[in-house]
Amino acid sequence: MRSFSTVLSALLLFAGLSASAAQVNLTAPAKIPVSGSGISEPTLALQISSTMNVVSEMGGAFMSGSKCDADGNLYIRKYATDRPLLGPVVKIDPDGKRVALFDPAAFSQLALDRADAFSPASDGGMYQVAQSGVLKPRIYVLHFSSDGSASSPTLLAADLEVYTFAAFASGNFLVSGVERDLQNKNDRGRNFTAVFSADGRELAQLSFEESRAPRKAEAKPGAGGSRRPAAKNEAQNKVQNDAEKAAPGLDLAEAEVGSDGNLYVMRRSSPALVYVIAPSGEIMQTLKIAAPLPGSAAPSAFHVSGNRLAISFGNEESQSQTIVVADAQTGRKIASYSDPTGLGTSFACYSANEGVFTFLNLGEGNALEVIRAEAR
């Protein structure tokens, strides 16, 4: 699992910089037809409709990766200074009241070293991926009951650094990360993504080779091309190959379940790629959503609501974000929404029914603010 990135995300959020979040919404609204004219939709400005301070979370920084469930409850992973890799997750209802605390310390028998990504469960509880051990880690999925109490852990038949995790509505789990031999300093790792059953068995490994950058073909003599200097090519190829080996691109980033029971999993690329993955591990569809403006960075967060996707893209020049809403079946853009006033450091929720976007922010006195915005 990630040794430093999670803590770094928390510190960045604490400083008021951008981070990502996710939402689970199981209520499907009526489909909205998408125009086939190919004309770009105008960018609409989001305006704050309400701001709420969460009194129970005063003075506490939060980690990246906040989520929502179908009832509008927020799941926020807190940063704990005394155990930064094992911070609890709080569940906040739409009125701003804490209704549950999911603490990995409740699984004391597992001697956990860290706990990371999580998914709200259909029973009102939560699933979270966790790790015990470093050189030979044991990967668990923790299940919490709706009141926050420890329910049951599942040991996965896997040995990897987990970067992405999500639970299907059926009870299966998607786990994505990097496999490497931690005792071999020359082993830079291999991408690994698989679906596991509710009892921890590996059901299917997934491959995303089609989404990787294609290797350029060498020009062949006599075919309209020219032979390039071999020594120079070999040197360039070696540098490129060494760079690729040193920093293998992650398969997946954000993931959440859709109303159809499939997982929608985003790859941080340009254009953004969203894979629709069935509980069996079959990749049902690949959606491509282009960045809204030149200079836009890779997507930082996305959410599924009914038949829509909402993807947040950062703009490095203006230090702002634009949210693209697209059809979840075709990837066709429906609308773009700008954030001209800085609504919050974490894009936490999207409701297609209400047309509302929810953001989290640390306000004055480190008060946790829940900011809701809509186009007006």
C-alpha positions in Angstrom: 0.0 0.0 0.0 1.0 3.6 -0.2 3.6 4.5 2.5 3.6 8.3 2.2 1.0 9.4 -0.3 -2.0 9.2 2.1 -0.3 11.3 4.7 0.9 13.8 2.1 -2.7 14.1 0.9 -3.9 14.9 4.4 -1.2 17.6 4.9 -2.0 19.1 1.5 -5.7 19.2 2.4 -4.8 20.7 5.7 -3.0 23.5 3.9 -6.0 24.1 1.7 -4.8 22.6 -1.5 -6.8 20.4 -3.9 -7.6 16.7 -3.3 -10.0 14.1 -4.6 -13.1 12.5 -3.3 -15.8 10.0 -4.4 -19.5 9.3 -4.0 -21.8 6.4 -4.1 -25.3 7.1 -5.4 -27.6 4.1 -6.0 -30.7 6.1 -7.1 -31.1 6.4 -10.8 -32.9 9.4 -12.2 -34.8 9.5 -15.4 -32.4 9.6 -18.4 -31.8 12.9 -20.0 -31.3 12.8 -23.8 -28.0 14.0 -25.1 -27.9 16.2 -28.1 -26.2 14.6 -31.1 -25.3 18.0 -32.7 -21.7 17.8 -31.5 -21.9 21.5 -30.4 -20.1 22.1 -27.2 -22.2 23.0 -24.2 -21.5 26.4 -22.5 -19.6 26.4 -19.2 -22.0 27.2 -16.4 -20.8 28.9 -13.2 -21.5 27.2 -9.9 -22.8 29.3 -7.1 -23.0 28.4 -3.4 -26.5 27.4 -2.3 -25.6 26.5 1.3 -22.7 26.3 3.7 -22.8 24.2 6.9 -20.2 23.9 9.6 -19.9 20.4 11.1 -19.6 21.1 14.8 -18.5 17.6 15.7 -15.5 17.8 13.4 -14.1 21.2 14.5 -10.3 21.5 14.5 -9.6 18.3 12.6 -7.9 17.9 9.2 -9.4 15.3 6.8 -7.8 13.0 4.2 -8.5 12.8 0.5 -11.2 10.4 -0.8 -14.4 11.5 1.0 -17.5 9.7 -0.2 -21.3 9.9 -0.1 -24.0 7.3 0.0 -27.5 7.2 -1.6 -29.1 8.9 1.4 -26.7 11.9 1.2 -24.5 10.9 4.2 -20.9 12.0 4.0 -18.1 9.6 4.8 -14.9 11.5 5.8 -11.6 10.0 6.7 -10.0 12.0 9.5 -6.3 12.7 9.9 -5.1 11.4 13.3 -1.8 12.9 14.4 -1.1 10.0 16.8 -1.7 7.3 14.1 -1.7 9.0 10.7 -2.0 5.8 8.7 -4.9 4.5 10.8 -7.3 7.4 11.1 -11.0 6.8 11.6 -13.8 7.5 9.1 -16.8 9.6 10.3 -20.3 9.4 8.9 -22.1 12.7 8.8 -25.8 12.9 8.0 -27.3 15.6 5.7 -28.0 17.8 8.8 -24.4 17.8 9.8 -24.6 15.4 12.7 -22.1 12.6 13.2 -24.0 9.3 13.2 -21.2 6.8 13.2 -17.4 6.4 13.7 -15.6 3.6 11.7 -12.3 3.1 13.5 -9.9 0.4 12.2 -8.5 0.2 15.7 -11.6 -1.8 16.5 -10.0 -4.7 14.7 -7.2 -4.9 17.3 -6.7 -8.7 16.7 -5.3 -8.0 13.2 -2.4 -5.7 14.4 -3.0 -3.4 11.4 -0.3 -1.1 10.2 -2.5 1.0 7.9 -6.0 1.4 6.6 -6.8 3.2 3.3 -9.6 3.4 0.7 -13.2 2.6 1.7 -16.7 2.1 0.3 -20.0 2.8 1.9 -22.0 -0.5 2.3 -25.6 -1.0 1.3 -26.4 -1.9 5.0 -25.4 1.5 6.2 -22.0 0.3 7.2 -18.7 0.5 5.5 -15.9 -1.6 3.8 -12.3 -0.5 4.1 -9.1 -2.1 2.8 -6.3 -2.4 5.3 -2.8 -3.9 5.7 -0.9 -5.8 8.5 2.8 -6.2 8.0 5.3 -4.5 5.7 7.7 -6.9 4.0 5.1 -9.6 3.8 1.8 -7.7 4.1 -1.5 -9.3 4.7 -4.3 -7.4 2.9 -7.7 -7.3 4.6 -11.1 -5.9 3.8 -12.8 -4.6 7.0 -16.5 -4.6 7.3 -18.1 -2.2 9.8 -21.7 -2.3 10.9 -24.0 0.7 10.5 -23.3 1.8 14.1 -19.6 1.8 13.5 -18.8 -1.5 15.4 -16.4 -4.0 13.9 -18.3 -6.6 12.0 -15.9 -9.0 10.2 -12.5 -8.9 8.3 -11.8 -10.7 5.1 -8.2 -11.8 4.2 -7.6 -11.4 0.5 -5.4 -13.8 -1.4 -3.2 -11.0 -2.6 0.2 -9.4 -1.9 0.4 -5.9 -3.3 0.5 -2.2 -2.5 -3.2 -1.2 -2.8 -4.0 2.2 -4.5 -7.6 1.7 -5.4 -10.4 -0.2 -3.7 -14.1 -0.4 -4.0 -16.9 -2.9 -3.1 -19.5 -4.1 -5.5 -23.1 -4.1 -4.4 -23.0 -7.9 -4.8 -20.3 -8.2 -2.1 -17.3 -8.7 -4.4 -14.3 -6.4 -4.2 -12.1 -4.6 -6.7 -8.5 -4.1 -5.7 -5.9 -2.3 -7.8 -2.3 -1.4 -7.1 1.3 -2.6 -7.6 3.0 -5.9 -7.0 6.6 -5.8 -6.1 9.3 -7.6 -4.0 10.0 -5.1 -1.2 13.2 -6.9 -0.4 14.5 -6.4 -3.9 15.5 -2.7 -4.4 15.6 -3.2 -8.2 12.0 -4.4 -8.4 10.0 -1.4 -9.5 6.7 -3.2 -9.5 4.0 -4.4 -11.9 0.5 -3.1 -12.1 -2.1 -5.5 -10.7 -5.9 -5.2 -10.7 -8.3 -8.0 -9.7 -11.8 -8.8 -8.5 -12.1 -10.8 -5.3 -15.0 -12.7 -3.9 -16.6 -11.8 -0.6 -14.6 -14.6 1.1 -11.3 -13.3 -0.3 -10.7 -15.5 -3.3 -9.3 -14.0 -6.5 -12.0 -14.3 -9.3 -10.4 -12.5 -12.2 -7.4 -10.4 -13.1 -8.0 -7.4 -15.3 -5.7 -6.0 -18.0 -5.8 -2.4 -19.3 -3.1 -2.7 -21.9 -5.3 -0.9 -24.5 -5.2 2.2 -22.5 -1.5 2.5 -22.3 0.4 4.7 -24.8 1.1 2.7 -28.0 4.7 2.2 -28.9 5.6 4.0 -32.1 6.5 1.7 -35.0 9.9 1.9 -36.5 10.0 3.2 -40.1 11.0 0.4 -42.5 13.4 1.0 -45.4 11.8 1.1 -48.8 8.4 1.8 -47.3 8.5 5.6 -47.6 10.5 6.0 -44.4 14.1 6.5 -43.5 16.3 4.5 -41.2 17.2 6.5 -38.1 20.6 6.2 -36.5 20.5 2.9 -34.5 22.8 4.0 -31.7 20.8 7.1 -31.0 17.5 5.2 -31.1 18.9 2.5 -28.7 20.0 5.2 -26.3 16.7 7.0 -26.5 14.7 3.8 -26.1 16.8 2.8 -23.1 16.1 6.1 -21.3 12.4 5.8 -22.1 12.3 2.2 -21.0 14.2 3.0 -17.8 11.7 5.8 -17.0 8.7 3.6 -17.6 10.2 0.9 -15.3 11.0 3.4 -12.6 7.5 4.9 -12.5 4.9 2.4 -13.8 1.6 4.2 -14.4 -1.2 3.1 -12.1 -4.1 1.2 -13.7 -6.8 2.9 -11.8 -7.5 5.8 -9.5 -11.1 6.5 -8.3 -13.8 4.0 -8.1 -17.5 3.8 -7.1 -20.5 1.7 -7.6 -23.3 2.6 -10.1 -27.0 2.0 -9.9 -26.6 -0.9 -12.3 -24.4 -2.8 -9.8 -21.2 -2.3 -11.8 -18.2 -0.3 -10.7 -17.2 2.8 -12.6 -13.5 3.2 -12.2 -11.5 6.2 -13.5 -7.9 6.2 -14.8 -6.1 9.6 -14.4 -5.2 10.2 -18.0 -5.9 12.6 -20.9 -8.6 12.1 -21.9 -10.0 10.6 -18.7 -10.8 6.9 -19.1 -13.7 5.4 -17.1 -14.0 1.6 -17.1 -17.4 0.0 -16.4 -16.5 -3.3 -14.6 -19.0 -6.1 -13.8 -18.8 -8.0 -10.5 -17.4 -10.9 -12.4 -14.4 -8.8 -13.5 -15.5 -8.3 -17.1 -14.8 -4.8 -18.5 -18.2 -4.0 -19.9 -17.3 -0.6 -21.5 -14.6 2.0 -21.7 -15.7 5.7 -21.7 -13.5 8.6 -22.8 -14.2 12.1 -21.4 -12.0 14.9 -22.7 -10.7 17.7 -20.5 -12.9 20.9 -20.9 -10.2 23.5 -21.5 -6.6 23.7 -22.8 -4.2 23.6 -19.9 -6.5 21.3 -17.8 -4.6 18.8 -15.7 -5.5 15.2 -15.4 -8.9 14.5 -13.7 -8.7 14.6 -9.9 -12.1 13.2 -8.8 -15.3 11.8 -10.2 -18.7 10.6 -9.1 -21.6 8.5 -10.6 -25.2 9.6 -10.1 -27.8 7.6 -11.9 -26.9 7.8 -15.6 -24.4 10.6 -15.3 -20.7 11.0 -14.5 -19.2 14.1 -12.9 -15.5 14.5 -13.4 -13.4 17.3 -11.9 -10.5 18.7 -14.0 -7.9 21.1 -12.5 -6.5 24.1 -14.5 -2.9 24.7 -13.7 -2.8 28.2 -15.1 -5.9 29.6 -13.3 -5.6 27.2 -10.2 -9.3 26.5 -10.6 -11.4 23.4 -11.5 -14.0 22.6 -14.1 -16.5 19.8 -13.6 -17.6 17.9 -16.7 -20.9 16.0 -16.5 -21.2 13.2 -19.1 -23.6 10.4 -20.0 -22.6 7.3 -18.0 -23.5 5.0 -20.9 -21.9 6.8 -23.8 -19.4 9.3 -22.3 -21.0 12.1 -24.3 -20.6 15.5 -22.5 -23.8 17.0 -21.2 -22.5 20.2 -19.5 -19.4 21.8 -18.0 -19.5 23.7 -14.7 -16.8 26.2 -13.5 -15.7 26.9 -10.0 -14.9 30.7 -10.1 -14.9 31.4 -6.4 -13.1 28.3 -4.9 -15.9 26.2 -3.5 -13.7 23.8 -1.5 -10.6 21.6 -1.6 -12.4 18.4 -2.0 -15.2 17.6 -4.5 -17.2 15.2 -2.4 -20.6 14.5 -3.9 -22.8 15.0 -7.0 -26.6 14.5 -7.2 -27.9 14.3 -10.7 -31.5 14.5 -9.4 -31.0 17.8 -7.7 -28.2 19.2 -9.8 -26.2 19.8 -6.7 -22.4 19.5 -6.2 -21.0 19.1 -2.7 -17.5 20.2 -1.6 -15.6 20.0 1.7 -13.3 22.6 3.0 -11.4 23.6 6.2 -12.7 27.0 7.1 -11.8 29.5 9.8 -10.5 27.9 12.9 -10.1 24.6 11.0 -13.9 24.1 11.0 -15.1 21.5 8.6 -17.4 23.1 6.1 -19.8 21.3 3.8 -20.5 23.5 0.8 -23.3 22.8 -1.7 -23.4 24.5 -5.0 -25.5 24.5 -8.2 -25.7 26.4 -11.5 -28.1 29.3 -11.4 
